[in-house]
Amino acid sequence: MKRFLYNGILFSLVLVLTACQVAGQFLNQPAEPSNEASADRQGDFPPEVASLTEQAEPFETPAPGKENPDPGLGGKPLQSMAAEIRPKEMRTKLTHLSNLIGYKVLDANGEVLGIASDYIINTCETYIIYILMEPAASLNMAPETRVVIPFEAVTINSGVLDAQNEAIHLRLLPEQFSGAPTFPAGQQLTPTDWEKAVKAFWSKMVRIGSLATSCNVKGGPVYKVAYATQLLGAELYDGRNDLLGTVQDAILEPESGKLALYIVKPTEGDGYVLVHLRAINIPKEALLPGAALTLVLTSDPKAFWEAPHISSLGEADDVVLQNKMRQYWDR
């Protein structure tokens, strides 16, 4: 009996020692990555970063030795942050809105697609939003029509503004203009029910951002859109309907198409006054069909008459002066 108990105890000790050895070997094994742990780790990133990684469209950079995607094969042009300026030393010429009217519009191969005869500008968001192009005969479009092209086809789709050759280069091919939206002669900009079809068509060819005809204001939508040719030469009034002057030109950032300042010729005195676009409004009645476009100064007219004057249009190119005038109207 004692011998039986002794053998049982010895057997139990052997089992315990074996279990300890197996446990030690298991604990010394390298840990396997856990899918659940990986998922928890993703939660370490701030919400805004996680949101950006989920929503942002990656830049399309061609692999070494490969050319850019061919737009004719369905690929969109390479994404860019701004339009390319050529040559850089002539950038100043591109900052005057009037200079861009009449530029040639070229395709991806450098062939002429047409002439940029006008632009559509959102005056409260202060951006050029569309190019109006008189099509070349080779596009076989209806006469007396103008093709509506998002300005973002230039700014965020690797377009080029060429001051020396007075040309706008698009990364598009002629066949992509088949069925493109057009404006007939005398097209009214408001109501802007034409815009949906324009965006739907071009979103297949180029990247379309947030720029649109509507203004980002409370109680919207509000539409303050105008042709560039309407703004150049528009009369500026104060709140009492007294004439202050006439718009001669507008200064813009060509890389993005953002306008900053009107150059206004006062009705009294010599020289010109730079007025911030945000200090000027278009009255609703000026946007009615058949109405002449007029502008209204939303600030005290005293600020206009006491503003620093420049003696020539060329002086408006001074960047230091431009910043000074922005600060003047923002005060």
ChimeraX attribute file (.defattr): number of C-alpha atoms within 10 A of each C-alpha:
attribute: neighborCount
match mode: 1-to-1
recipient: residues
	/A:1	5
	/A:2	7
	/A:3	7
	/A:4	8
	/A:5	10
	/A:6	10
	/A:7	10
	/A:8	11
	/A:9	10
	/A:10	10
	/A:11	11
	/A:12	11
	/A:13	11
	/A:14	10
	/A:15	10
	/A:16	10
	/A:17	11
	/A:18	11
	/A:19	11
	/A:20	11
	/A:21	10
	/A:22	10
	/A:23	11
	/A:24	10
	/A:25	9
	/A:26	11
	/A:27	9
	/A:28	8
	/A:29	8
	/A:30	7
	/A:31	8
	/A:32	6
	/A:33	8
	/A:34	9
	/A:35	9
	/A:36	8
	/A:37	9
	/A:38	10
	/A:39	10
	/A:40	10
	/A:41	10
	/A:42	10
	/A:43	10
	/A:44	9
	/A:45	10
	/A:46	9
	/A:47	10
	/A:48	9
	/A:49	9
	/A:50	13
	/A:51	11
	/A:52	10
	/A:53	11
	/A:54	9
	/A:55	8
	/A:56	8
	/A:57	9
	/A:58	8
	/A:59	9
	/A:60	13
	/A:61	12
	/A:62	11
	/A:63	8
	/A:64	6
	/A:65	6
	/A:66	8
	/A:67	9
	/A:68	15
	/A:69	16
	/A:70	15
	/A:71	18
	/A:72	15
	/A:73	7
	/A:74	12
	/A:75	13
	/A:76	20
	/A:77	23
	/A:78	20
	/A:79	19
	/A:80	16
	/A:81	11
	/A:82	18
	/A:83	23
	/A:84	21
	/A:85	18
	/A:86	17
	/A:87	12
	/A:88	12
	/A:89	10
	/A:90	13
	/A:91	18
	/A:92	17
	/A:93	17
	/A:94	23
	/A:95	21
	/A:96	23
	/A:97	25
	/A:98	17
	/A:99	14
	/A:100	22
	/A:101	19
	/A:102	16
	/A:103	20
	/A:104	23
	/A:105	24
	/A:106	22
	/A:107	18
	/A:108	18
	/A:109	12
	/A:110	15
	/A:111	13
	/A:112	20
	/A:113	25
	/A:114	22
	/A:115	22
	/A:116	23
	/A:117	19
	/A:118	23
	/A:119	24
	/A:120	23
	/A:121	24
	/A:122	24
	/A:123	27
	/A:124	21
	/A:125	22
	/A:126	20
	/A:127	22
	/A:128	28
	/A:129	25
	/A:130	24
	/A:131	26
	/A:132	23
	/A:133	25
	/A:134	24
	/A:135	24
	/A:136	14
	/A:137	12
	/A:138	10
	/A:139	15
	/A:140	10
	/A:141	18
	/A:142	11
	/A:143	11
	/A:144	12
	/A:145	18
	/A:146	25
	/A:147	23
	/A:148	24
	/A:149	24
	/A:150	25
	/A:151	23
	/A:152	25
	/A:153	28
	/A:154	26
	/A:155	23
	/A:156	22
	/A:157	24
	/A:158	19
	/A:159	28
	/A:160	21
	/A:161	26
	/A:162	21
	/A:163	21
	/A:164	14
	/A:165	11
	/A:166	18
	/A:167	21
	/A:168	25
	/A:169	25
	/A:170	22
	/A:171	25
	/A:172	24
	/A:173	18
	/A:174	16
	/A:175	11
	/A:176	16
	/A:177	19
	/A:178	10
	/A:179	10
	/A:180	16
	/A:181	19
	/A:182	21
	/A:183	17
	/A:184	12
	/A:185	10
	/A:186	10
	/A:187	11
	/A:188	16
	/A:189	20
	/A:190	15
	/A:191	13
	/A:192	13
	/A:193	9
	/A:194	14
	/A:195	14
	/A:196	10
	/A:197	12
	/A:198	18
	/A:199	19
	/A:200	12
	/A:201	16
	/A:202	19
	/A:203	15
	/A:204	13
	/A:205	21
	/A:206	24
	/A:207	18
	/A:208	18
	/A:209	12
	/A:210	7
	/A:211	16
	/A:212	22
	/A:213	27
	/A:214	17
	/A:215	18
	/A:216	13
	/A:217	10
	/A:218	7
	/A:219	6
	/A:220	9
	/A:221	10
	/A:222	14
	/A:223	22
	/A:224	21
	/A:225	26
	/A:226	21
	/A:227	20
	/A:228	24
	/A:229	16
	/A:230	16
	/A:231	22
	/A:232	18
	/A:233	17
	/A:234	19
	/A:235	22
	/A:236	25
	/A:237	20
	/A:238	19
	/A:239	12
	/A:240	9
	/A:241	10
	/A:242	11
	/A:243	16
	/A:244	21
	/A:245	22
	/A:246	22
	/A:247	23
	/A:248	18
	/A:249	24
	/A:250	24
	/A:251	24
	/A:252	21
	/A:253	16
	/A:254	24
	/A:255	20
	/A:256	19
	/A:257	24
	/A:258	19
	/A:259	24
	/A:260	21
	/A:261	23
	/A:262	26
	/A:263	23
	/A:264	26
	/A:265	23
	/A:266	20
	/A:267	13
	/A:268	10
	/A:269	9
	/A:270	12
	/A:271	15
	/A:272	25
	/A:273	26
	/A:274	29
	/A:275	24
	/A:276	23
	/A:277	20
	/A:278	19
	/A:279	16
	/A:280	20
	/A:281	17
	/A:282	20
	/A:283	13
	/A:284	12
	/A:285	11
	/A:286	14
	/A:287	20
	/A:288	14
	/A:289	13
	/A:290	9
	/A:291	9
	/A:292	12
	/A:293	20
	/A:294	20
	/A:295	21
	/A:296	20
	/A:297	23
	/A:298	14
	/A:299	14
	/A:300	11
	/A:301	16
	/A:302	9
	/A:303	13
	/A:304	20
	/A:305	14
	/A:306	9
	/A:307	16
	/A:308	15
	/A:309	19
	/A:310	16
	/A:311	11
	/A:312	11
	/A:313	17
	/A:314	10
	/A:315	13
	/A:316	24
	/A:317	14
	/A:318	11
	/A:319	11
	/A:320	9
	/A:321	15
	/A:322	19
	/A:323	11
	/A:324	14
	/A:325	19
	/A:326	17
	/A:327	11
	/A:328	15
	/A:329	17
	/A:330	10
	/A:331	5
